[in-house]
Structures are given as structure tokens and as C-alpha cells.
Amino acid sequence: MTESSKNSPLLNVQEVRNLAAQSIQCGAVTQDYPLNIEQACQYLNEALATEIMCVLRYRHHQIIAKGIDCIQVAAEFEEHAVQEEKHMLMIAERINQLGGNPDFNPASVMQRTATEYGSASSLSEMIKEDLIAERIAIITYRKLIEWFGAADPTTRRLLEEILKEEEDHANDLADLLSSSNATS
């Protein structure tokens, strides 16, 4: 690093002020946002659809759970549903911050979701469906984190937080599955 570069300011304050004053209707999205915003919102809407489907599946499993371990497993389904709903709202808010429209339309949710609603009736089948869905979410979030990368650290950190919880869910479900297999 040269002596003159050490003394030069990082930002041209007047230029930054001028840029910030332009397109103020865009809220948090400034002109230097490096990614394609439409693509970013599309990817986030796909993640949103997956979270919506997970909320619906977990709530359904919570209600229909039957069997000797149903109270413990239904409580786990409920806890996961609450966390998935939190993820859903976090993603929807980020889409909104980027100037996009979070898509909650049931018809398009079915087209965009990476996970399935499921048709399980036994506890072990429900746990398997949910574990597969969590593993799909884990793979999806890793790909999204890679895509957003250093270009959008706000979205990347949000996705990393969600990924951590999805991994926790998968671990919980794997434990439940092994204990339900042991009692079968």
C-alpha cells in the first residue's frame, strides 16, 4: 500500500450523498447493488414457497399425529412449524426490502416449492417426509448462500441463519426417526 493510498478517503462523501439521494423510492436498494434484483427475488420467492409448504406440512403432521409417541413428536412438529413460519416471514421481508413482491399465492407456491406436501399417515412416515424436506432445504440454502455470496451479505447472513435452523431440524428428525425405528 502506497503512502498516498493510506491517506486517501475510502469514500468520496459528496458522490455517496448524491447516489443515496437518487432513486430513494427503492428504499434499501441502492444503485450499487451488484446482483440482478429480479433474479434475487425469484430465488427468494422459491425459498419462500418451500418454507410455506414446510409450515403447512408440519402443521398437518402436528394435528394428525397418532401413536404411542404422538405427544412428543407432535410437539416437535409444532416447534418446527413455528420456526419455519419465522423463516417464511424473514424471507418475505427481505424480498420486500429488495423491492420485490413476496408471493404467497397458493397456486404459485405449489409451482415454486422444492418440497412436497406429503401423504404420510404413520409417525415414522411423517418424520421421514419432514426429514427429506429438511434435507432439500439444506441443499437449497447452501446453493442460495453461494449465489448471494459476498455480493449481498445481508441476504447471505439471513440464509445462513435459516440454514443453521434447518440443519437443527434435520438432526432432531433423524434422532426421532432412529428412536421410532428402535421402538418399532
C-alpha positions in Angstrom: 0.0 0.0 0.0 1.4 3.3 -1.0 1.6 6.3 1.3 -0.9 8.3 -0.8 -3.5 5.5 -0.8 -3.2 5.3 3.0 -4.1 8.9 3.3 -6.9 9.0 0.7 -10.5 8.6 2.0 -12.4 5.4 1.3 -15.4 7.2 0.1 -16.0 10.4 -1.9 -18.6 11.7 0.5 -20.2 14.1 -2.0 -20.5 11.3 -4.5 -22.1 8.9 -1.9 -24.5 11.6 -0.9 -25.6 12.2 -4.5 -26.0 8.4 -5.1 -28.0 8.0 -1.9 -30.4 10.8 -2.9 -31.1 9.1 -6.3 -33.9 6.6 -6.6 -34.9 7.0 -2.9 -38.2 5.2 -3.7 -36.1 2.0 -3.9 -35.6 2.0 -0.1 -32.6 -0.1 0.9 -31.6 -1.0 -2.6 -29.0 1.4 -3.8 -27.6 1.8 -7.3 -24.5 -0.2 -6.3 -26.5 -3.4 -5.5 -24.4 -5.8 -7.5 -26.9 -8.6 -8.2 -29.8 -8.9 -10.6 -32.7 -7.9 -8.3 -35.3 -9.8 -10.3 -33.2 -13.0 -10.1 -32.6 -12.5 -6.4 -36.3 -12.0 -5.7 -37.1 -15.0 -7.9 -34.7 -17.2 -5.9 -36.0 -15.9 -2.6 -39.6 -16.5 -3.7 -38.7 -20.1 -4.4 -37.3 -20.4 -0.9 -40.4 -18.6 0.4 -42.6 -21.2 -1.3 -40.6 -24.0 0.2 -41.0 -22.5 3.7 -44.7 -22.1 3.2 -45.0 -25.7 2.2 -43.0 -26.8 5.3 -45.2 -24.8 7.6 -48.3 -26.5 6.1 -46.8 -30.0 6.2 -45.6 -29.6 9.8 -48.9 -28.2 11.0 -50.8 -31.1 9.3 -48.4 -33.6 10.8 -48.8 -31.9 14.2 -52.6 -32.3 14.1 -52.8 -35.9 12.7 -50.0 -37.5 14.7 -51.2 -40.7 16.4 -49.5 -43.4 18.2 -47.6 -44.1 21.4 -45.0 -41.3 20.9 -47.5 -38.8 19.3 -47.3 -36.2 22.1 -43.6 -35.8 21.9 -43.5 -36.0 18.1 -46.4 -33.6 17.6 -44.7 -31.1 19.9 -41.6 -31.4 17.7 -43.7 -30.8 14.6 -45.3 -27.8 16.3 -41.9 -26.3 17.2 -40.6 -26.8 13.7 -43.7 -25.2 12.2 -43.2 -22.1 14.3 -39.6 -21.8 13.2 -40.5 -22.4 9.5 -43.1 -19.7 9.8 -40.4 -17.4 11.2 -38.1 -18.3 8.2 -41.1 -17.6 5.8 -41.5 -14.1 7.3 -37.8 -13.3 7.2 -37.6 -14.2 3.6 -40.7 -12.3 2.7 -39.4 -9.2 4.4 -36.1 -9.5 2.6 -37.9 -9.8 -0.8 -39.8 -6.7 0.2 -36.6 -4.8 1.2 -35.2 -5.7 -2.3 -38.2 -4.1 -3.9 -39.8 -7.4 -4.9 -43.2 -8.9 -4.1 -43.2 -11.8 -1.7 -45.5 -14.3 -3.4 -47.9 -16.1 -1.0 -50.3 -17.2 -3.8 -51.2 -20.8 -3.1 -51.2 -21.7 -6.8 -47.7 -20.4 -7.5 -46.4 -21.7 -4.1 -47.2 -25.2 -5.5 -45.2 -24.4 -8.7 -42.2 -22.9 -6.9 -41.7 -25.1 -3.8 -38.8 -27.6 -3.8 -40.5 -29.8 -1.2 -43.7 -31.8 -1.3 -46.8 -31.6 1.0 -46.7 -35.3 1.6 -49.2 -38.0 2.3 -47.9 -39.8 5.3 -50.2 -41.3 7.9 -47.8 -43.0 10.4 -45.5 -41.1 12.7 -42.4 -42.7 11.1 -43.6 -41.8 7.6 -44.3 -38.2 8.7 -40.8 -37.9 10.2 -39.3 -39.3 7.0 -41.2 -36.8 4.9 -40.2 -34.0 7.1 -36.5 -35.1 7.2 -36.4 -35.3 3.4 -37.9 -31.9 3.2 -35.3 -30.5 5.6 -32.5 -32.1 3.6 -33.9 -30.5 0.4 -34.0 -27.1 2.3 -30.4 -27.6 3.4 -29.2 -28.2 -0.1 -31.3 -25.3 -1.4 -30.0 -22.8 1.2 -26.4 -23.8 0.6 -26.9 -23.1 -3.2 -28.5 -19.8 -2.3 -25.8 -18.8 0.1 -23.3 -19.5 -2.6 -25.2 -17.4 -5.2 -25.7 -14.4 -2.9 -22.1 -14.8 -1.5 -20.2 -11.6 -0.8 -22.3 -9.6 -3.2 -25.3 -9.4 -0.8 -24.1 -10.1 2.8 -27.4 -9.1 4.3 -29.3 -11.9 2.4 -26.4 -14.3 2.8 -26.4 -13.9 6.6 -30.2 -14.3 6.7 -29.9 -17.5 4.7 -27.1 -18.8 6.9 -29.3 -18.3 10.0 -32.1 -20.2 8.4 -29.7 -22.9 7.2 -28.5 -23.4 10.8 -32.0 -24.0 12.0 -32.8 -26.3 9.1 -29.8 -28.4 10.0 -31.0 -28.5 13.6 -34.4 -29.7 12.4 -32.9 -32.4 10.3 -30.8 -33.6 13.3 -33.9 -33.6 15.5 -35.9 -35.6 12.9 -33.0 -38.0 12.4 -33.0 -38.6 16.2 -36.8 -39.1 16.2 -36.6 -41.5 13.3 -33.9 -43.6 14.9 -35.8 -43.7 18.2 -39.1 -44.6 16.4 -37.3 -47.4 14.5 -35.9 -48.7 17.7 -39.4 -48.9 19.2 -41.0 -50.4 16.0 
